[in-house]
C-alpha cells in the first residue's frame, strides 16, 4: 500500500474510493489537504427534489469533500511529497478569487499505517462553532454562508422547518470499513434518517 501521485482522478472516482485531490498553503505555515469521495445513494435518503430536478445540473451528484489541516513535515513523510516552499506549487485562486498556492496531488486511496483516509458527512440543524465563527469573520449570516441548498444558488433545504448544515470530516478507517454518514430528512424526503452503523474511526484534525 503506497501513496502515488496522479494515481486517480475525480472523473474516474468510484464509490468506495477516496481521492486526495490537492494541498494548498494556509496561515501559520501549515497546509490544507482536500479529500474527495463519492457517497452512494444507499447512504442517504432519496430526495424528491433530486428526482424532480434530474435535468438541472445544479442537482447532479458529485464527490463530497473533506479538508484537514496538516504540518508540512508530517504530510511530506506520510505521502512522500515535498510540501516545502521548493515543492511543485502553482498559483491559483480560491472561490472568492483570492490568490493561493496549490499543489495538485490526485492520490487514489491515500493510506497511513494500514488505514485509509475517508470522507464522512454529518448533517445537523445547528451550525458548528467553526461554521459560525467563519461566517462571523466574513461578516455574513451563517445560514447564507453554510446552510444546505438545492444546488448552487438554489432554495434552502429544510428538515422539519429548520435549516440543514452539512459537516465534512476526514477519518482513518481499516480496509473494507465505510464512513458512518448521517443525513437528515428534508421536508420533501419520504425516507428516514440514514446512517451507517458499527464503524469506529480515528479522526484527523479538520479545518471546517
Secondary structure as UniProt FT lines:
FT   TURN            5..6
FT   HELIX           10..12
FT   TURN            15..16
FT   STRAND          18..25
FT   HELIX           27..29
FT   STRAND          31..37
FT   HELIX           41..43
FT   HELIX           48..52
FT   TURN            53..55
FT   HELIX           57..59
FT   STRAND          64..70
FT   HELIX           72..79
FT   TURN            85..86
FT   STRAND          90..93
FT   TURN            95..96
FT   STRAND          99..108
FT   STRAND          111..112
FT   TURN            113..114
FT   STRAND          115..124
FT   HELIX           129..138
FT   HELIX           142..146
FT   TURN            152..153
FT   STRAND          158..159
FT   TURN            160..161
FT   STRAND          162..163
FT   STRAND          165..173
FT   TURN            175..176
FT   STRAND          182..183
FT   TURN            187..188
FT   STRAND          194..195
FT   STRAND          202..203
//
